[in-house]
Amino acid sequence: MIDFTRFLKQVEAGMQKSIDHTLRQFGTLHTGKASPQMLENVVVEVYGSNMRLKDIASITTPDARTLKVQPWDKANLKAIEKGILLANLGINASIFGEFVHCPLPELSHERRMELAKLASGMSEEGKVSVRGCRREAMEVLREEKKAGTCSEDDVKKLEKEIQKLTDKYTDLIEKALADKSKELTSL
């Protein structure tokens, strides 16, 4: 017998993870305001392997238009500079003493439109992930019904609840996309 409340909470937790991932991806988009999230997942080749920048350095924002990367091992300065440039984020990096200085350039209208389109793609991935959670939950319900551990009425009721959750989380992603697009396209 399936515990309905627990089952719905698991489905909702999966959908929440999808939204959290989408919001983290939105945070990596360059909006003209400096944010450490923009560089966190930049891959840097150090110690003979590829590592994320946030794992080898601290990333700070001394002002609204600058990122400062301070590696824990000063020998990694050149590799960090190279990794940021290779990430193709539209951010220039240069070494200043014991840190890497990354001033954010002013965004052109075309670049803002490209970023808005990229955000739209990220939101679509998030919605696909939410729908994937729904599909998996529906498969579990079909299996339970087939095994005879759930009545048809219970399955129908749970399907409606799962669809409500799906609608709720896709709407949240749409709202986050609208906010991000407004932020990206406003001058």
Backbone hydrogen bonds, N-H to C=O, Kabsch-Sander energy under -0.5 kcal/mol:
donor,donor_aa,acceptor,acceptor_aa,energy
4,F,2,I,-0.9
7,F,3,D,-2.6
8,L,4,F,-2.6
9,K,5,T,-2.1
10,Q,6,R,-2.1
11,V,7,F,-2.2
12,E,8,L,-2.6
13,A,9,K,-2.2
14,G,10,Q,-2.0
15,M,11,V,-2.0
16,Q,12,E,-2.5
17,K,13,A,-1.9
18,S,14,G,-1.5
19,I,15,M,-2.0
20,D,16,Q,-2.7
21,H,17,K,-2.4
22,T,18,S,-2.1
23,L,19,I,-2.6
24,R,20,D,-2.2
25,Q,21,H,-2.2
26,F,22,T,-2.3
27,G,23,L,-1.7
28,T,24,R,-0.6
28,T,25,Q,-1.3
29,L,26,F,-1.6
31,T,29,L,-0.7
31,T,33,K,-0.6
34,A,64,A,-3.0
38,M,35,S,-2.1
39,L,36,P,-1.6
40,E,36,P,-1.1
41,N,37,Q,-0.5
42,V,39,L,-2.0
44,V,51,M,-3.3
46,V,44,V,-0.9
46,V,49,S,-2.4
49,S,46,V,-2.2
51,M,44,V,-2.9
53,L,42,V,-2.3
54,K,40,E,-1.9
55,D,52,R,-1.5
56,I,53,L,-1.6
57,A,53,L,-1.2
58,S,70,Q,-2.5
60,T,58,S,-0.5
60,T,68,K,-2.8
63,D,66,T,-0.7
66,T,63,D,-1.2
67,L,102,C,-2.2
68,K,60,T,-2.9
69,V,100,V,-2.7
70,Q,58,S,-2.7
70,Q,68,K,-0.6
72,W,56,I,-2.1
73,D,56,I,-0.5
74,K,72,W,-0.5
76,N,73,D,-2.3
77,L,74,K,-1.5
80,I,76,N,-2.5
81,E,77,L,-2.4
82,K,78,K,-2.4
83,G,79,A,-2.5
84,I,80,I,-2.4
85,L,81,E,-2.0
86,L,82,K,-2.7
87,A,83,G,-1.3
88,N,85,L,-1.1
89,L,84,I,-0.6
92,N,103,P,-0.7
94,S,101,H,-2.1
96,F,99,F,-2.9
99,F,96,F,-1.6
100,V,69,V,-3.1
101,H,94,S,-3.3
101,H,99,F,-0.5
102,C,67,L,-2.7
104,L,65,R,-3.0
112,R,108,S,-2.2
113,M,109,H,-2.1
114,E,110,E,-2.3
115,L,111,R,-2.5
116,A,112,R,-2.2
117,K,113,M,-2.1
118,L,114,E,-2.2
119,A,115,L,-2.5
120,S,116,A,-1.9
121,G,117,K,-1.9
122,M,118,L,-2.2
123,S,119,A,-2.4
124,E,120,S,-2.0
125,E,121,G,-2.0
126,G,122,M,-2.0
127,K,123,S,-2.4
128,V,124,E,-2.4
129,S,125,E,-2.1
130,V,126,G,-2.1
131,R,127,K,-2.6
132,G,128,V,-1.9
133,C,129,S,-1.9
134,R,130,V,-1.9
135,R,131,R,-2.7
136,E,132,G,-2.4
137,A,133,C,-2.2
138,M,134,R,-2.6
139,E,135,R,-2.2
140,V,136,E,-2.1
141,L,137,A,-2.3
142,R,138,M,-2.4
143,E,139,E,-2.3
144,E,140,V,-2.5
145,K,141,L,-2.6
146,K,142,R,-2.6
147,A,143,E,-2.4
148,G,144,E,-0.7
148,G,145,K,-0.7
149,T,144,E,-2.1
150,C,144,E,-0.9
155,V,151,S,-2.2
156,K,152,E,-2.5
157,K,153,D,-2.4
158,L,154,D,-2.6
159,E,155,V,-2.6
160,K,156,K,-2.0
161,E,157,K,-2.0
162,I,158,L,-2.8
163,Q,159,E,-2.2
164,K,160,K,-2.2
165,L,161,E,-2.2
166,T,162,I,-2.5
167,D,163,Q,-2.7
168,K,164,K,-2.4
169,Y,165,L,-2.6
170,T,166,T,-2.4
171,D,167,D,-2.2
172,L,168,K,-1.9
173,I,169,Y,-1.9
174,E,170,T,-2.3
175,K,171,D,-2.5
176,A,172,L,-2.3
177,L,173,I,-2.4
178,A,174,E,-2.5
179,D,175,K,-2.4
180,K,176,A,-2.5
181,S,177,L,-3.1
182,K,178,A,-2.2
183,E,179,D,-2.3
184,L,180,K,-2.6
185,T,181,S,-2.5
186,S,182,K,-1.6
